[in-house]
Amino acid sequence: MSLIKNTGTIAGFTIISRIFGFVRDMLLARVLGAGLAADAYQLAFTLPNTFRRLFAEGAFSVAFVPMYSRRLADEDGEARAKEFADDVLSIFIWILLAFSALAMLAMPLIVYGLASEFQSQPGKFELAVFLSRMTFPYLFFISLVAMLSGLLNARSRFAPGAIAPVLFNITLISAILIGYYVRGDTDNDVIVVEILSAGVALSGLVQLIYLWWAVRRADVKLQIKRPRLTPQIKRLGMVILPATFGAGIYQISQFVDTFFATSLPQGSLTLLKMADRLNQMPLGIVGIALGTAILPMLSRHIQNENQELAQRLQADAFEMATLLTLPAAAALAICAPAFTSAFFVGGKFTAADGALMSNIVVALVAGLPAYVVIKILIPGFFARSDTKTPVLTALAALIVNIALNIYVVMYAGYGIVGLAAATAVSATLNCVLLYTILHKRGFFHFTAALASRIFRQLIATAAMALILWFLMGWLSPYFSADVWSRIWSLAVLVTVGGAVYAVIGFAVGAVDKQRIVALIRRKPISTEDK
């Protein structure tokens, strides 16, 4: 299957999920604003969600999918792959139960480690602990979802894993509406976040039921047996442990940012998390989709010792990533005030909250291209069973991130915006280190053709940015006006910006029609082109 078809399948459903996620955040902002209950909920949501990205969708997936894919490619592959999957499931489920139980027991210590400053507000710390215990079962369910998605991804069935987050957002939207209805005319935000936290756990169960059905529909039958610590399970564990750090620098940075954000004025954590949702939109649609699509394909090329196809695959992914990410980053940076005003300001979410949130968005998206490219570069290591190198680069980036956070928050006084900028800088450093090492080892390299294409993408992005800058000045009064004014003004921004990028892109050669057709159809492409 082609890279674009696989990526398009994942990205298409991810777009639907992000739209529902946007609706969820709009409702959440208006119902809760950026106050005590909102901060407590954001921390409670951050814990299982970050562990999900770090372990389940990060370390576990990058370790499990290549090993499972290699067994599928072997002689008698179905039988070997089933035995391996059964062994993993049989031990994985008990590890998840034990980890979840211990974490819930130790939740006061965990919350204190991340947000000790919550104790300065009466009831805030206790509420955060209670909500975190309510949300944490989500990690158990979603980790099993990640495994089932990996089984299907290895078989080039990407749709079910991409559909599952849609169910997540629909469940949470329902929970917000129920909480809003139960609260009524009172000002009791606690009842809203309690219902919402219960919805988080329920959404994990809903996704698990759907993925289990999808796996059965794909005629993949799993069996829970007596746990066995086989050599392959030991091998998987040896890959997962360092991969947890190597693949999860962004998630580990989230914990670091959470720690520092909770020491800032109330509402800072909520504004940071909501700004990151905007940043996550292109990251999820482009970066995660590409990373998910290329890992099993790259593993097969490396298993077959076909370095030419491996190079071509990563080059294709790199070009697609920059083609979509560069304009997304520029548009988010320039139009951040429009998006925050139009989508979030209203109800309990004030105009001042929106202005600060837009500055946070600008700081975060400065690192957006790096976030996406990291998702493409890391599979180049894990597909070769190299987990040590990403650990070292991640460690270097994390140390820089912590040092920058200490400086911008404690000494320079840049607050939450400086904290977001520090995350972008550390991610960029990690990206540069990963590429440099891949290039030095001969696993992946830039060619003149690829560099030329990216340069042309930058020209198209600059033209689009200039037009958006002029439009922002003209349309600014409408972004905070009535609903229809917000809709049509945003529609103008998106339509005109996208059209300018497409037209200029085709004109300067940033978008190569023949190249796109070749990628879709997987026609042979000369290695000189990449």
N, C-alpha and C positions, 0 to 999 in steps of 0.2 A: 504494500500500500504506500501511497505517496506521502511525503512529509506534510505537504499542504493539506491533503485530505484528512490526515490524522489530526493535525493541529487545528484545522478548521472545525472538525467535529467537536473537539474539546473546547475550543474558543467560542463556538456558537452557543453551546449550552452554558458556558461560563458567562457569556454576555447576558443571557436570560437570568442567570443566578445573580449577577451583579445588579441588574435592574431591580430585581426583588430586594436585594440587599440595600439598594439605594432607598427604596420605599421604606424599608425597615428603619434605616437610620434617620430619614426625614421624620417619620412618626416618633421615633425615640427622642430626637432633639426637641420636637415641639411638646411632647408629653412630659419629659423630665428636665429639659434644659441642661445646664452644666453646674449642678449643685451636689449636695452631699450624697443623695441616693444614687445619682448618675455615676459619680466617682466610684462608689462602693460596687455598683453593678459592673462597671468597666473593668475593675480589678478582678471580680469574680469570673467575668467572661474571658479575661486575658489568660488566666491560669490554665484551664483545660485546652483553650484554643491554641496557645503557644506550644504546649506540650504536644498537641496534635500535629502541628506543623513541624516541630522539632523531631519527634520520634516516629509517629505513624506515617505521615506523608513525606517526611524528610529522610531520616536515617533508615528506617525500616524499608521504605519503598526502594531507595537506591541500592540497598543490599539485597532485598528479596527478589525484585523483578529480574535482574540479570541472572541470578542463580536459577530461578524458575524457568527463564527463557532458554538458558543453555540446556536444561533437561528436556524441554519440549523439542529442541532441535536434534537431540540425540536419537539413536535407534531405539525403538520402543519408548519414545519420548513421553507419550501420554501416561503410561504406567509409572515411569520414574518421576514425572512431574507431580502426579497425584500422591505418590508416597511421600515426596518431599513436602507438599502442601499440607497433607494430613499431619505429618510430624510437627510442622511449624505451628499449625492451628492448635494442636493438642497441648503444646507447651506455652504458646503465646497467650492463650486465654487465661491460664493460671497466673502468669506473670502480671497481666493486666489487672486481674482481680486483686492480687496482693498489693501492687503498687497503688491502685486506687484507694483501697482500704487504709493503707498506711498514710497516704497523703491526706485523706479526710480526717484521720485521727490527729495528724500533725498540723492541721490547717491553721490554728492560731499562730504557731511558730512560722509557718510559711508566709502568712499575711504580714506578720510582724517584720520578717526579713525584707519584704518588698515595700511595705507601707507603714512603717512604725509611726510616721507623722500623722496617720489617721487618728491616733489616740488623742491628738490635741482637740479634735472635734467630738463632743459627746455623742456616743452611739454609733459613730461612723466605723470604727474598728470592728465592733461587735457585728454590725450589719454586714461588713465585708466578709467576715469569717463565715457567717451563716449562709450568705449567698454563694460563697465559694464552695461550701459543702454541697449545696443544692445543684450547682452546675457541674461538679467534677465527674459524676457518672458519665457525662457526655464523652469523656476521654476514652472510657472502656468501649463504648459502642462505636465511636468513630475510628478507633484503632483497628477494630475488626473490619470496618468499612474499608479502610485503607488497604488491608490485606486482600479483601475480595476484589477491590478495584485493581490491585496489582495483578491478580490472576487474569482478569479480563484484559487489562492493558497488554500483557504479554502475548495475548491472542489477538491483538489489534482490535479489540472491542472497547473503544474509549467512551462511548456514549453513556453507559450506566454510571460510571464514576463521575462524569461531568454533570449528570442530571441530579445526583444526590444533593449537592448544595442548594439546588432550587427548593427541594423539600425542606431543607434546613431553614431557609429564609421564609418560606410560607408558614412554617410552624411558629417562628418567632413573630412574624407580623400578626398572626392570630393571637398570640400571647399578649402582645402590646395592646391590641384592641380590646381584649378581654379585661386586661388590667385597667385600661382607661375607663371602661364601662363600669367596673366594680368600684373604682375610686369615686366616680361621680363628681359632684360639685365640691368635694373636700380637697384638701391640699396634701393628702396622704400619699406621697410618692413611694413609700415603703411597700405598700400593697402591690403597686405596679411592678417594682423590681423583683418582688418575691414570685409573682406569677410568671414574670419573664424568665427568671432563673430556672424555674421548674420547666418552662418551655425549652430551654437550652438542652436539658437532659433528655426530654421527650423527643426532641429533634434528632438526637443521636440514634435512639431506638427506631424511629421512623426510617432513617436512612439505612440502618442495618437490615431491617425487614425487606426493604426494596432491593438492596444489593444481593442479599441471599437469594431472593427470587430471580434476579438477573443471572446469577451464577448457575442456578439450577436450570434456567431457560437455555443457557449456553451449553447444557449437558456436561457441566463440570460438577461432579459429586464429591463432597468433602465429608470426612468422617472424623469425629473427635475420639481419640483413642487414649490409652494410657500413655502419659508423657514419657518420651525417650530422648535422652541426650545423645543423639547420634553424632558421628563425625561431621555431617553436613550442618546439623543444628549448631554445633560448636563453631564451625566455620562461619555460619551466619552471624552468630553472636560476636565473633572476633571482628567482623566487618561492621556491625551495627554500632559497637561502642565508640570507635573513633569517628564513624560517619555521623553520629549524633552531634558532634561538635563541628565537623567539617562541612556538613550540608546545612547546618542551622545557624550560621552567623547572624543572619537577619533576625531569627527568632530569639537567639540569646541576647542580641542587642535590644530586643523588645523588653526583656526582663530588666536589662540595665536602664533603659529609658524609663520604664515604669517606676523603678526605684527612685530615680532622680525627679521624675514628674510629680510623685506624691509629696515631695518636699517643697514644691512650689505652691502658689495660691490655689485655693479650692476651685475645682473646675478644670485645672490644667490637664489632668489625666484624661478627662472626657474629651476635651478639645483635641488633644494629641491623637487619641484613638480614632475620633471621627475624621480628622484630617488624613490619617493613614488609610482610612477606607477609600478616600479619593485616589490616593497613591496606589492602593491595591487593585484598583479597577484595571488599569493597563497591565500591571504586574501579573494579575491572575489570568487575564485574557491572553496575553502574549507570552510572558516568561514561563509561567507554570505549564501552560499548554505545550509550548515548545519543548521544555525540559522533560515533560511526561512522554511526549511523542517520540523523542529521539533516543531515550535511554534503552528501550528494548531493541530498537533498530541498530543503534551503535554497538550494543553488546554482541549482536549477531555478526556484524561486520568484523569486529575484533576477534571473535571466536573463530571466524573463518580466515583470519590473518589478512584481511583485505584493507590495508591502510588507505588506499586510494578512495574507496567508498566511504570510509570513516571520515577522512578529511573533507570530502565533498558534502557529506551529511551535516557536519558541524558548520561548514561555510554557508550552506543553504540556510541553516537555522540562524546563523549570525546575521545574514543579510535580511531575512524576514523580520528578525527582532528589531534591528535598527530602522527598517522601513516603517514599522508601526510605532516604535517607542519614541524615537526622536520627535516626531510631531506631537505625540501625546504629552510628552514632558513639557514641550514649549507651550502647548495650548493650556495645560493645567497651570503652569506658572503665570502666564499672562491673564488668564480668565479666572483665576482662583477667587477674586472678590465677587465675580458674577455667580459662580457656582455656589459659593457659600451663602450669599444673600438670597438667591432664588430658591435654593433647595432646603436650606436649614433654618434661616432666620424666621421666627414666628413662634407664637405660644410662649413657652418659657425660655426659648433660645433667643437671646437679645442681639441687637445689631453690633454691640461691642464684642460679644462672643464670636459673631461671624467675622468681624474684622481681624481678630486675633487668629482665628482658625485659618483664614486665607493666607496669613503670613507663614503659618506652620506648613501649609500645603506647599508654598513656594520653596521653603527650605527642604522639605522631604523630596520633592520631585527633581531636585538637583542631582540626586543619586539614582533616579529611576532607570536610566539606561544601564547603570552598573548592576542594579538589582536584577534586571532581566537577563543581562549577559552572563551573570553568575550562574543562573539556572541552565544555561547552555554549556558553560565550560565545565562545571562540576561533573556531569555525566562522563566527560572525557577521562576523568580519573577513576570514577567508580566502575565504569565499564571494563577497566583494566585491573580491577581489584586493588587499586591504590587508594587507600584511605588516609595514609599518613600525611601526604602533601596538603590536601585541603585542611587538615587539622592545623598544620603549621601556619598556613596563610590566614586561616580564620582566627587563630590565636593572635597573630600580629595585628589584624584589623580590630579585634576586640579590645586589645590593650590600648590602641590608639583611640578607640571610641570612648573608653572609660576615662582616659586622660583628658580628652576634649570635653567630655561632660563635666568633669570636675572643674575645668577652667571656665567654661561658658556659664555654668550655673552658680558656682560658688565664688568665683573671682571676678569674671567680666560682667556678670549680671545680665546676660542676654536672655535668661529665662527659658521658656518652653520653645521659643523659636530657635535659639542657639542649640538646644538639645537636639532638635530635629535636624539641624544642619550638620551636627557632629555625626549623626547616624549616616547621613548621605556621604560624608567624607570617608568614613571607615569602610562603607560598602564599596566605594570607588577604589580604595586601596586594595581591598580583597580581590576585586575584579582584575586589576592590573597585575597583581602577583600571580593569580591563577593563569592568566594568558601567557605571561612571561615564561612560566615554568613549562606549560604545554608546548610553547614555541621552541624553547631550548631543547626539549626532549624529542622534538620532531614529530609530535602527535598532532599538532594543529598550527597553522601559520597563516598570516595575512598574505594575500597576493596583491599585485598592483591592480588587478581587475576589481577585487573586493574593496580595496581602499578607495578606488575611483568611484565605485557605486555609492559608498557611504558619503563621500564628499559631495556627490550630487544630491543625495538625500538631505544633507545639511543646507544646501542652497535652497531646495524646495521648502525646508522647514523655516529658514530665515524669511522667505517671501511670505509664507503663511503667518509667521509671527508678526510681521510688520502690519499686515492687514488686520489681524486681530487687535493689535495695539490701537489702531485708529478706531475700530468698531467699539472697543471698550469705552473710549471717551464719548462716543456718540450715544451709546445705548445705556450707559451707567444709571440714569434715572429710572429705567424700566425694570432693573433687576430686583428692586425691592418694592415694586408697585403691586397692582392686583395680580391675580393668578394668570390671567390671559396675557398680560404684559410680560410677565416673567417667562411664560412659555414661548411667545413669539420672539422675544429678544434673544433667548438662549438658542432657539431654532436658527435664527440668523447667524449667530456666532458659529454654531456647529456646521451649518450648511456651507456658508461662505468659506470658513477656514478649511474644511475638508475639500471643497472644490478647488480652492487655490493650490493646496498642496498636491492634489491629483494632477491638475493641469500643468503646473510648473514641473512637477516630478516627471511627467511624460516628456515634457519639452526638453529638459536637461538630461534625461536618461536615468533618473533615479528609479523610475519604475519601468522595467523592461517587459513589455507584453510577451515577447517570445520566451523570455526567461521564466515568467510566471506559468505560461502554458507548459513549458518543459518540466517544471517542478510538479505541476498537477498530474501530468501524464507519466512522469518519471522517465522521460526520454533521455537517452545517453547524452551526457554533457562533457565536453572536453575538459580535462583537468587543468588546461591552461586558463580556462575561464574562471576557475576558482583556485 
